Amino acid sequence: MPVVVEDPGAKYPAEAIKDRVTTETEVVLILELDATGAVKNATVDKSGNGHGFDEAALEAAKTLKLEPAKRDGKPITAKIRHRYV
């Protein structure tokens, strides 16, 4: 299983500020990782229901730093779910 080493988090979307959204919002992404642990693709599994939350989470996923998954001690590609609140 890959391990998150650094997660700067998602920025609160300007659209949500403009729309005065005050409730906590969750976005869950499916991340496809290469054998170095880099995010190669990210898709929304559970939407934050507008106001720019999905886009903010997708942008934040690009900045994640992960240790790759390993099988028999060797790095492998992986697919994981990652949550932003």
N, C-alpha and C positions, 0 to 999 in steps of 0.2 A: 504494500500500500504506500503511495506517495505521502510524504510528510511536508506540510507547509512550513517553510523556514521564515518567510517574511510576507506579510499581508498588510500593505498600507491602508487597506479599506477603500470603500467607495465614497466619493464626494457626494454630499447632499445635492440633488439636482436643482438648478436654478428655477426650472419649471415648477418644482414642488414648493419652493420658497414663494414664487410669484402667486401660486394658487393657494398659498397658506395652508398647506397640508401639515397637520400636526400629529397624525397618528404614526406609530411605528409601522414600517413596511418591510416585508421580507421578499427577497428575490433569491431563487435557487437556480444555479447554473449547472449544466453538464460540461465538464472540461475534458478535452482530449489532450493528453500529454504525450510528448515524444520521450525517447529514452534518456534525455538529459533532464527531464522534469519540466521542460518549457511548455507553456500552453500553446497548442497549435490550433485549437478551435474551441469556441465557447458558444453554447446555445442556452436559451432560457428554458428551464424545466418548470419553474413556478414563477409566474409574473408578479411584479409589484403593482400591477393594475394602473399603469399610466404615470403621468407626471414626471417622466424621465428616469424613473428608478431602474428599469431594465437596462437602459442605455448606460447609466452610471455603473451598474454592476458589470456589464460586458467590458466597459473601458477599464475598470479596476482589475479585472481578471488578467489583463495584459501585463500588469505590474507584479503579479504573484511570483514568488520564488519558492520552488519546491525541490525537495530531494526526490529523485525518481523512484518509482516502484522497482523492486528487484525480484528476480526469480533465480534461484541457485546462485545468489551473490552477484548476478549480472543485471544491469539496468534494462528495463523493458518499457514499452509504451503502456499507457493506462488510460482509463476513463473514470472520472470521479464526479461526485456531486459536491458543490461548494456553495455555502450560504452567505448572503449579505443581508444585514438588518439595518 
